[in-house]
Amino acid sequence: MLQILHNNLMSNILQDIFKDNYERMIYTLHPRKSVIENVNRMINCGDPSFGGAMYGCGKCGTLKFVPFRCHSRFCPTCGTKYSIDRTTSMSFKIINAQHRHCVFTIDSELRHYFLEDRKLLNLLFEAVQSVVFRLFHKDNKAEKFTPGFILVLHTFGRDLKWNPHIHCLLSEGGIGNSGIWRPKTHFNYTFLRNAFRTALLNLMEKKLGPSFKLVKAKCYHEHKEGFYVYAKPNKCNPKVVTKYIGRYLGRPVIATSRIDDYDGENVTFHYNRHEDDKLVVETIPVMEFIERLSMHIPEKHFKQIRYYGLYARTRESDKKLSLAISKEKHKVILSFNRWRNCTLSSFGYDPLKCPCCGETMLFLELYHKHQHISLDKMYERAMGRLPTFSSA
């Protein structure tokens, strides 16, 4: 008896939407190369014809085939797994100190610049980085207290429209040149708003040239108090910091649970409006839905998560800092991210438990595009990629 294990049931609706409208998307939206690549990977995610692993029960002989995943961040299933891995990686870097979740937003009239030229998205990181360092350095210019902070770019709002902004997980304190840790609980919101506005507009003017001066002047006139920055205390202590990371910093564009209906022409989805947390149900044409989603696919190799300050370097003084999660626990926590444990914790069943007799199934063979790949051959390929060192 042979079973094919599909653990992407929740992503089928999104796969159907893109499969049904793939050719329309190509000829109507003229998508970027990275969009085509990610969509192709997503719609073929879990397709047995692309290969997978064969497991068998040593007691009753039942076979189970587990197809390969696409590993695209755009895929709801693989994107969720990616966010879990990134959340775990970030949590290992977090020091044992109170953190603050900040959000840096921009004027709505500036958004189209970042959509038309995606290289400008790097300016958002540069602007926030300079503002945070200035905020801490001004406390003591000699010590130059440096915090640890993680910046994550989100280009989407809850309605899936283009809305680039930066989420920042910032330690409420920093270490100075003398190795002294200084806590910081007061954040000057006026400085953050004004400094972020000034830093970003100056960077954009430098990049775009004199033609941007009129837009810059208009932004100063309409935003006299600076761009909106959320930095209120949110009790983000080390015990719940991983929860904050997973909720705000690692989530995919849309969860499949938010897609309510697809009739072939229109897609209905829901979200809670940010202003008043009111539930909004929206029905839009399928091509508009595809366009809203695909515009948030980043260019290849673009880093949407970046580390700064204490989280970006490894000085001798940094090693004295106490981490929120000890290194001894890393392997244990990582074990929960493996495919088998993830499936068990998420869906409540063991994917390698034989459905007939309950025994644990064993790995038998690996297939790639209908071709058998022996473990010896895989080992030889891996060893062949390693550099050779001269004995001289």
C-alpha positions as CSV (number, residue, x, y, z in Angstrom):
1,M,0.0,0.0,0.0
2,L,1.4,3.4,-1.0
3,Q,0.3,6.7,0.4
4,I,1.4,10.2,-0.8
5,L,1.7,12.6,2.1
6,H,0.6,16.2,1.2
7,N,1.1,18.6,4.1
8,N,0.1,21.6,2.1
9,L,-3.7,21.4,2.2
10,M,-4.0,24.9,3.5
11,S,-2.1,26.3,0.6
12,N,-4.1,24.6,-2.1
13,I,-6.5,27.6,-2.5
14,L,-3.6,29.9,-3.2
15,Q,-2.0,27.4,-5.6
16,D,-5.4,27.1,-7.4
17,I,-5.6,30.9,-7.8
18,F,-2.2,31.1,-9.4
19,K,-2.5,28.0,-11.5
20,D,-5.8,29.0,-13.0
21,N,-4.5,32.5,-13.8
22,Y,-0.8,31.9,-14.6
23,E,-1.0,32.8,-18.3
24,R,-3.2,35.8,-17.6
25,M,-0.7,37.0,-15.0
26,I,2.2,36.7,-17.5
27,Y,0.6,38.5,-20.3
28,T,-1.4,41.1,-18.3
29,L,0.9,42.0,-15.4
30,H,4.3,41.4,-17.0
31,P,5.8,40.3,-13.7
32,R,9.4,40.6,-12.7
33,K,11.8,37.6,-13.0
34,S,11.8,37.0,-9.3
35,V,7.9,36.9,-9.3
36,I,7.8,34.3,-12.1
37,E,10.4,32.2,-10.3
38,N,8.6,32.2,-6.9
39,V,5.2,31.6,-8.4
40,N,6.5,28.7,-10.4
41,R,8.0,27.2,-7.3
42,M,4.9,27.8,-5.3
43,I,2.4,26.3,-7.7
44,N,4.5,23.1,-8.0
45,C,5.1,22.9,-4.2
46,G,4.4,19.3,-3.1
47,D,4.0,18.0,-6.6
48,P,5.3,14.3,-6.5
49,S,6.6,14.5,-10.1
50,F,9.4,16.8,-8.8
51,G,10.6,14.1,-6.4
52,G,10.6,13.4,-2.8
53,A,11.5,10.8,-0.1
54,M,10.1,7.3,0.2
55,Y,9.5,5.9,3.7
56,G,8.4,2.4,4.6
57,C,7.1,0.5,7.5
58,G,9.4,-2.4,8.6
59,K,6.6,-4.3,10.2
60,C,3.7,-4.3,7.7
61,G,5.4,-3.0,4.5
62,T,3.2,0.2,4.1
63,L,5.0,2.8,1.9
64,K,4.6,6.5,2.2
65,F,6.0,9.1,-0.3
66,V,6.8,12.6,1.0
67,P,7.1,15.1,-1.9
68,F,9.7,17.9,-1.9
69,R,8.7,21.4,-0.8
70,C,9.4,24.5,-2.9
71,H,11.2,26.5,0.0
72,S,9.8,29.8,-1.4
73,R,9.0,32.5,1.1
74,F,6.0,33.3,-1.1
75,C,4.4,29.9,-0.5
76,P,2.1,29.9,2.5
77,T,3.4,26.6,3.8
78,C,7.1,27.1,3.1
79,G,6.9,30.8,4.0
80,T,5.5,29.9,7.4
81,K,8.3,27.4,7.9
82,Y,10.8,30.0,6.8
83,S,9.4,32.5,9.3
84,I,9.6,29.9,12.1
85,D,13.3,29.3,11.2
86,R,14.1,33.0,11.1
87,T,12.3,33.6,14.4
88,T,14.3,30.9,16.0
89,S,17.6,32.3,14.6
90,M,16.7,35.8,15.8
91,S,15.8,34.6,19.3
92,F,19.2,33.0,19.7
93,K,20.8,36.5,19.2
94,I,18.5,38.3,21.7
95,I,20.3,39.5,24.8
96,N,18.7,39.2,28.2
97,A,17.3,42.7,28.4
98,Q,14.0,44.4,27.9
99,H,13.2,45.2,24.2
100,R,11.0,47.6,22.4
101,H,9.0,47.1,19.2
102,C,9.1,50.2,17.0
103,V,7.5,50.8,13.7
104,F,8.8,53.5,11.2
105,T,6.4,54.5,8.6
106,I,6.6,57.0,5.6
107,D,4.4,59.5,3.9
108,S,1.9,57.7,1.5
109,E,3.0,60.0,-1.4
110,L,6.5,58.5,-1.1
111,R,5.5,54.9,-1.5
112,H,5.5,54.8,-5.3
113,Y,9.2,55.7,-5.4
114,F,10.1,52.4,-3.6
115,L,7.8,50.4,-5.9
116,E,9.2,51.9,-9.1
117,D,12.8,51.5,-7.9
118,R,13.2,48.7,-5.4
119,K,16.8,49.6,-4.7
120,L,15.5,52.6,-2.7
121,L,14.2,50.2,-0.1
122,N,17.8,50.0,1.2
123,L,17.4,53.7,2.2
124,L,14.7,52.8,4.7
125,F,17.2,50.6,6.5
126,E,19.9,53.3,6.3
127,A,17.6,56.0,7.7
128,V,16.4,53.9,10.7
129,Q,19.9,52.7,11.5
130,S,21.3,56.3,11.6
131,V,18.4,57.4,13.8
132,V,18.7,54.6,16.3
133,F,22.5,55.1,16.7
134,R,22.1,58.9,17.1
135,L,19.4,58.3,19.7
136,F,21.8,56.3,21.9
137,H,25.0,58.1,21.1
138,K,23.6,61.5,22.1
139,D,23.2,60.2,25.7
140,N,27.0,60.1,26.1
141,K,29.2,61.0,23.2
142,A,32.3,59.7,24.8
143,E,30.9,56.2,25.6
144,K,28.9,55.9,22.4
145,F,26.4,53.5,23.9
146,T,25.4,50.9,21.2
147,P,22.1,48.9,21.4
148,G,21.2,45.7,19.7
149,F,18.5,46.0,17.1
150,I,16.9,44.0,14.3
151,L,15.2,45.7,11.3
152,V,12.6,43.9,9.2
153,L,11.1,45.4,6.1
154,H,7.4,44.9,5.4
155,T,6.1,46.2,2.1
156,F,2.5,45.2,2.8
157,G,-0.4,46.5,4.9
158,R,-3.2,44.4,6.2
159,D,-5.2,45.1,3.0
160,L,-2.2,43.8,0.9
161,K,-1.6,47.1,-0.7
162,W,1.9,48.6,-1.1
163,N,3.0,50.2,2.1
164,P,6.7,49.9,2.9
165,H,7.6,50.3,6.5
166,I,10.3,49.1,9.0
167,H,9.7,47.0,12.1
168,C,12.4,47.4,14.6
169,L,13.1,45.2,17.7
170,L,15.3,47.4,19.8
171,S,17.1,46.6,23.2
172,E,16.2,49.1,25.9
173,G,19.8,49.7,26.7
174,G,23.3,49.5,25.2
175,I,26.9,48.9,26.0
176,G,29.5,51.6,25.9
177,N,33.2,51.8,24.9
178,S,34.1,51.0,28.5
179,G,32.0,47.8,28.5
180,I,29.4,49.2,30.8
181,W,25.7,48.4,30.1
182,R,23.4,51.3,30.4
183,P,19.6,50.8,30.4
184,K,17.4,53.2,28.5
185,T,13.7,53.5,29.2
186,H,13.0,57.0,27.8
187,F,12.6,57.3,24.1
188,N,12.2,60.8,22.6
189,Y,9.3,60.3,20.2
190,T,9.7,63.9,18.8
191,F,13.3,63.2,18.0
192,L,12.5,59.8,16.4
193,R,9.8,61.3,14.1
194,N,11.8,64.3,13.0
195,A,15.1,62.5,12.7
196,F,13.6,59.7,10.6
197,R,11.9,62.1,8.3
198,T,15.0,64.2,7.8
199,A,17.3,61.2,7.4
200,L,15.1,59.5,4.8
201,L,14.3,62.6,2.8
202,N,18.0,63.5,2.6
203,L,18.9,60.1,1.4
204,M,16.2,60.1,-1.2
205,E,17.2,63.5,-2.5
206,K,20.8,62.4,-2.7
207,K,19.7,59.3,-4.7
208,L,17.0,60.9,-6.9
209,G,18.6,64.3,-7.5
210,P,17.3,67.9,-7.6
211,S,13.9,66.8,-9.0
212,F,13.0,65.4,-5.6
213,K,13.3,68.8,-3.9
214,L,9.7,69.8,-4.4
215,V,8.5,66.6,-3.0
216,K,10.8,66.9,0.0
217,A,9.6,70.5,0.7
218,K,6.0,69.2,0.6
219,C,6.7,66.5,3.0
220,Y,8.2,68.9,5.5
221,H,5.2,71.2,5.1
222,E,2.6,68.4,5.5
223,H,4.5,66.5,8.2
224,K,5.8,69.2,10.5
225,E,5.9,66.7,13.4
226,G,7.8,64.2,11.3
227,F,6.8,60.8,10.0
228,Y,4.8,58.6,12.3
229,V,6.9,56.4,14.5
230,Y,5.4,53.9,16.9
231,A,7.7,53.3,19.8
232,K,5.6,53.1,22.9
233,P,6.5,50.7,25.7
234,N,5.1,47.2,24.9
235,K,6.5,45.1,27.7
236,C,8.6,43.1,25.2
237,N,10.8,41.3,27.8
238,P,13.1,38.4,26.9
239,K,10.5,35.8,28.0
240,V,8.0,37.0,25.3
241,V,10.4,38.5,22.8
242,T,10.2,35.4,20.6
243,K,6.4,35.8,20.4
244,Y,6.9,39.4,19.2
245,I,9.4,38.3,16.6
246,G,7.2,35.6,15.2
247,R,4.1,37.8,15.2
248,Y,5.5,41.0,13.7
249,L,8.8,40.3,12.1
250,G,8.5,36.9,10.4
251,R,4.9,36.6,9.1
252,P,4.2,36.0,5.4
253,V,2.1,38.5,3.3
254,I,-1.2,36.7,3.9
255,A,-2.2,33.6,5.8
256,T,-4.4,31.2,3.8
257,S,-6.9,31.3,6.7
258,R,-7.6,34.9,5.6
259,I,-8.7,33.8,2.1
260,D,-12.5,33.1,2.5
261,D,-13.6,32.4,-1.1
262,Y,-12.4,32.0,-4.7
263,D,-15.0,31.6,-7.5
264,G,-12.7,31.7,-10.5
265,E,-13.1,35.4,-11.1
266,N,-13.0,37.1,-7.6
267,V,-11.2,36.5,-4.4
268,T,-12.7,37.3,-1.0
269,F,-10.4,37.8,2.0
270,H,-10.6,39.5,5.4
271,Y,-8.4,41.5,7.7
272,N,-8.7,43.6,10.9
273,R,-8.3,47.3,10.0
274,H,-5.3,48.8,11.8
275,E,-7.0,52.0,12.8
276,D,-9.9,50.5,14.9
277,D,-9.3,46.8,14.6
278,K,-12.6,46.4,12.8
279,L,-13.1,43.3,10.7
280,V,-13.1,44.2,7.0
281,V,-14.2,41.7,4.3
282,E,-13.0,42.6,0.8
283,T,-13.9,41.0,-2.6
284,I,-11.6,42.0,-5.5
285,P,-11.0,40.6,-9.0
286,V,-8.6,37.7,-9.0
287,M,-6.0,39.6,-11.2
288,E,-6.0,42.5,-8.7
289,F,-5.5,40.0,-5.9
290,I,-2.6,38.4,-7.7
291,E,-1.0,41.8,-8.4
292,R,-1.3,42.8,-4.7
293,L,0.4,39.7,-3.6
294,S,3.1,39.5,-6.3
295,M,4.3,43.1,-5.8
296,H,5.6,42.1,-2.3
297,I,7.9,39.4,-3.7
298,P,11.4,40.8,-3.1
299,E,14.2,40.7,-5.7
300,K,16.5,37.7,-5.5
301,H,19.1,37.9,-2.7
302,F,17.5,41.0,-1.2
303,K,17.7,40.9,2.6
304,Q,14.5,41.9,4.4
305,I,15.9,41.1,7.8
306,R,19.1,42.9,8.9
307,Y,21.0,43.0,12.2
308,Y,22.7,46.1,13.7
309,G,24.6,47.2,16.7
310,L,25.3,44.4,19.2
311,Y,23.5,41.9,17.0
312,A,25.7,42.7,14.0
313,R,29.2,42.2,15.4
314,T,31.1,39.9,17.8
315,R,33.5,41.9,19.9
316,E,35.2,40.4,23.0
317,S,33.1,42.7,25.1
318,D,29.9,41.4,23.5
319,K,30.7,37.9,24.7
320,K,30.1,39.1,28.2
321,L,26.5,39.9,27.5
322,S,23.9,37.4,28.8
323,L,21.7,35.9,26.1
324,A,18.0,35.4,26.7
325,I,18.3,31.8,25.4
326,S,21.5,29.9,26.5
327,K,23.5,28.1,23.9
328,E,22.9,24.8,25.6
329,K,19.2,25.0,24.7
330,H,19.8,25.9,21.0
331,K,19.9,22.3,19.7
332,V,16.8,21.4,21.7
333,I,14.8,24.3,20.3
334,L,16.1,23.7,16.8
335,S,14.9,20.1,17.0
336,F,11.3,21.4,17.2
337,N,11.7,23.1,13.8
338,R,12.3,19.9,11.9
339,W,9.7,18.7,9.5
340,R,8.4,15.8,11.6
341,N,8.2,17.8,14.8
342,C,6.6,20.8,13.1
343,T,3.9,18.6,11.6
344,L,3.3,17.0,14.9
345,S,3.0,20.3,16.8
346,S,0.9,22.1,14.1
347,F,-1.5,19.3,13.0
348,G,-1.4,16.9,15.9
349,Y,-0.2,13.8,14.1
350,D,3.2,12.1,13.4
351,P,3.8,12.0,9.6
352,L,6.1,9.1,10.0
353,K,3.8,7.0,12.1
354,C,2.5,4.0,10.1
355,P,-1.3,4.5,9.6
356,C,-1.8,0.7,9.6
357,C,0.2,-0.6,12.6
358,G,1.5,2.5,14.3
359,E,5.2,1.7,13.9
360,T,7.7,4.4,13.0
361,M,8.4,4.4,9.3
362,L,12.0,4.2,8.0
363,F,13.6,6.2,5.2
364,L,14.2,4.1,2.1
365,E,15.0,6.1,-1.0
366,L,15.2,9.6,-2.4
367,Y,13.8,10.5,-5.8
368,H,14.3,13.6,-8.0
369,K,12.1,14.1,-11.0
370,H,11.3,10.4,-11.1
371,Q,15.0,9.5,-10.9
372,H,16.4,7.5,-8.0
373,I,19.3,9.2,-6.1
374,S,21.4,6.9,-3.9
375,L,22.8,8.3,-0.7
376,D,26.3,7.4,-1.8
377,K,25.9,9.5,-4.9
378,M,24.6,12.4,-2.9
379,Y,27.6,12.1,-0.6
380,E,30.0,12.1,-3.6
381,R,28.3,15.2,-5.0
382,A,28.6,17.0,-1.7
383,M,32.2,16.1,-1.2
384,G,33.0,17.1,-4.8
385,R,31.9,20.7,-4.0
386,L,34.3,21.0,-1.2
387,P,37.5,22.9,-1.9
388,T,40.8,20.9,-2.1
389,F,43.7,22.0,0.0
390,S,47.3,21.7,-0.9
391,S,49.5,19.8,1.5
392,A,52.4,22.2,0.9
